[in-house]
Amino acid sequence: MGGLFYNLGKKVGPKVRKARWMWLSATGSEADAIAVEYSVGVDLAHEIRSQLDLAPGPRETRDEGRGTRDERRRAHRPSSLVHRPSVLSSSIVPFIGRRLADCVANKYRRFAFEIAKDAEPNAFALPGGFIFVTQSLVDLCRGDRDAIAFILGHEMAHVIRGHAMNRIVSSSAINIACRVAPTRGLLSGWLRRVGVQFLQSAYSQDMESQADRLALRLVAAAGYDPKGGVRLFERLAALSAAPSQIDLGKYFSSHPSFEARIRAINKLLGNRRSKILNP
């Protein structure tokens, strides 16, 4: 892992140095800091796409408006018609993401949502608002748009709360590599096997709980049911306990237990049922 992120740091080092300086010194405006963070995310997202064999990234949600008429029609069909996410998720996920992004108070923030075809259910956020979710994780939602909204809101929260950027600027491997002149070499083939694992598991459980709380607020503000998160975790808890359980991968292993998250969400919803704060 150290070698991987050393090479990554050589590529994005100058931007990370600038972002780290702005974060630690509180120099420059909030808009400047977010712009630098976004530039770091652009480079990281490019490398992730190259290793996951993804198409060039979509435009950010602030620039895309509300989607096409066909996209809106598909996204609002009953859930029973959305049991083949591989066909529809390419439009539904960005549509849900746009609705969530519209509810973010800080209008300097931009978000882009991308789907990767991977057998393991995963999701992660890059600095600057680049959200990646695997098709298998979308499939686990079984067409429940409220559950999809919770997943996207959770990853967006890691960006909004600064978790995604702080993880990059505090990485010792990248900080060491930042002292080296940048090169134009691509990341090694380890990015998918090692780098993505780092992106999935580097947060503390306290940060994960913070992200859950903000996700609930985003989901409710966007008009989705916050109970979608509860339904998702109840479904996953049942799958993990089944004799012939499916592989839930490493994404959920670094988070608090399903049962703990269900209790926490129900408690928050009970306390704030009539008052959802703006994120």
N, C-alpha and C positions, 0 to 999 in steps of 0.2 A: 504494500500500500504506500509506503514511504516513497519508493521510486516512482510510482505512478504519479503521485501528486507533486513530486519534485519536477517531473517533466511538464505537468500541467502548469505549475507555477512559472516555469521558464516562458511559457507561451503567453500567459495572461498577467505575468508579474507586474509590469508597469501600471496596469489598471488597478490591480489589487493594492499596490503600494499607495496609489492616489486615493483609492477608496478607504483604505485603512487609515491614512493620514486624516482624511475628512471625518471619519467616524470618531477617531480618538481625540482629535483636536477641536471638534465642533466648529471647524472653519468652513465658511461658505454657507449658502442657504440650504434649506431642506430640499428644494428642487434640484440644486447642484448635486447633493449627496445621492439622491435617488437616480439622477442621470448617470452618475459614475457607476452606481450599483447596477444599473441596467446594462451598461456597456460591458461589465464583467459577465453578467448573465448571458449576453449575446454570444460571447466567445465560448462559454461553457456549454450553452445549448447547442452550438454548432458542433462541438466535439461529441456531445452525447448523441446527436442525430447521426453523425457519421459512423458511430459504433453500433447503434441500434438500427441502422439502415432505414432511417426515416426520411421522408420528403422534406424539402426546405420548410422552415417554420412558417406558421400562419402569421398574419398581421395581428397586432395587439388589439384587445377588445375595445380600447378607447377609440380606435379608428374604424371599427367595422360596423358600427351602427347596431341595429337590432336583428340582423339576419335576413335572409331571403324569405319570400312568402312561402315557398315549399318547405323550407327549414322550420319556420314557425308552425306550419301545419303539422309536420311530423312530430315536432317536439311536444305538441299539445294533444296528441292522440292518447286514448286510454292506455294504461300501463299494460293491459293484456296484449296489445298490439306491438309491444316493444320488447318481446322476449328473444329477439335476435339482435343483440347489441352490435354484433360484428357488421351488420348491414346499416344500422341507424346511428350508432354511437358517434360516428364521425361528424354528424350534425348535432346530435343531442348534447354531447359533452360541451362543445364550444358554446352552444346556445345557453345551457345552464350556467356556464362560466361567465358569460356576458351579463346575465342577470345578477349574478353575485357581484361582479366587478362594478356594476352600476351603483351598488349600495356601499361601496367603500368611500369613506368620507374624504380621504386624501386623494384628490383628483390628479395628483402627479403620478400616482401609481398606475402602471399598465400591466395587463396580464394576457398571457397566451396559453392555450390549452392544447396539448398534443397527446395522441394515443399511440402506444407502442404495442406491437403484437408480441406478446411474451406469455409463456405458459404459467409463469409465476405471478400472482397478484401483487402488484407494487404500485406505489405512487411516490413522487418526490417533487420538491420545489427548488428551483434555482434562484439566486439573487436576481432582482429585476422583474420577477413575476412570471417566469417560465414554469408551467406546471405540466408534469408528465404523469400519465396514468396508463397502466397496461390494460389491454383488452380483457384479460382474464379477471381483473378486479372489477371492471365494468360488468362483465358477465355475472359475477357473484351478486350484483345488485338486483338481478332478475327484472330489469325494467323499472325499478323503483327510482324515479327521478329525485325524490327527496333524499334517498340514500346517496345517490351520485352527487347531489348538491352538498351533502355533508362532507364527503371525501374531498371534493374540490375546495370547499370552504376551509377545511382543516389545513390543506397544503397552502392555500392563500394566506392563512393566518400566520404560518411560519415566515412568510415574506413580510407581511405587515408588521409583525412584532420584531423583525430584525434577526430572527433565528437563522435564516438561510444565509444572509450576508455575514453574520458574526461567525458562523461555522467556517466560512472560507477564509476570512481575514485572520482567524485565530489558529488555522491549521499550521502546525510547526513545519511540515514538509513544504507547504507553499511559501511560508514566510522565509525559509532558507533559500528557496529557489528564486524568490523575488530579488535577491541581491545579484542574480546572474543576468547578463544581457539576454533579452528575449530572442527566441529562435522561432522559425516558422514551421518546425516539425509537428506532425500530428501526434496525438496520443497513441500509446501502444494499444494492442488488442486487449490489454487488461482492463480497460476502462469499463467495459460492460460487466466483467466478472468481479472486479474489485472496486472500481470507482463508484458504480451505481450502488453497491452495498454500503459504501461509506455515506452516500447521500441519503440512504434509507434509514440508517441506524445511528447517526451521529447526535441526535437530540436527546436531552435528558427527559425523564418521565415528567418532570415539572413543566418543561416546554411543551410536551405533548398534551398535557392537561390544559395549559394556556391556549393551545391551538384548538382544542375541542370547544372551549368556552367561547372563543371568538367565532368559530365555525357556526355555533348555534345562533349567534346574533346575525351573522351574514345570511344564513339560511332563512331565518324568520323574516329578515328585512327584504329578502328577494321574493317572498311569497311562497316559500316551500315550507313543508312541515318539519320542524326540528326533530320530531319523533322518528324521522327517517334514520337518524343516527342510531337510535335505540333498536329499531327493526334490523338494521344492518348488523349490529353487534350481537343481537339475539340469534340471527341466522348463522353468523360465523361461529358463535359459541356452540351451537348445535352441530355444525359441521365438524368442528374440531373434536367433539366428543363422540362422534359416530364411529362405529367399528371400522368402516371402510372410508375413513375420512379423506378428503382431498387435501392436497398439499397447500397450506395457506402461506407458505414461504416465510421470508424473513421480515417482511414489512410489518406484520403485527407483533412479531416477537420482541421488538424493542419498545413497544408501546405498553401502557398499563393493561392489565387483563381486561377481557371483554366485560366480565361481571363488574369490575371496578368502574369502567367507563359508563356502563349502563346506569349504575347507581349515581354516579356524578352527574350525568345528563339529566336523569329524572329529578334529582335534587335541584339543579339549576332551573329546570323548567317549572318546578313547583314554586320556587322563590321568585321567578321573573315572568310568570305566565302573562301578566298584564302589562309588563314593561320590558321591552327589548331596547337596550341602549344602542345608539349608533356606534359602529366600529370606527 
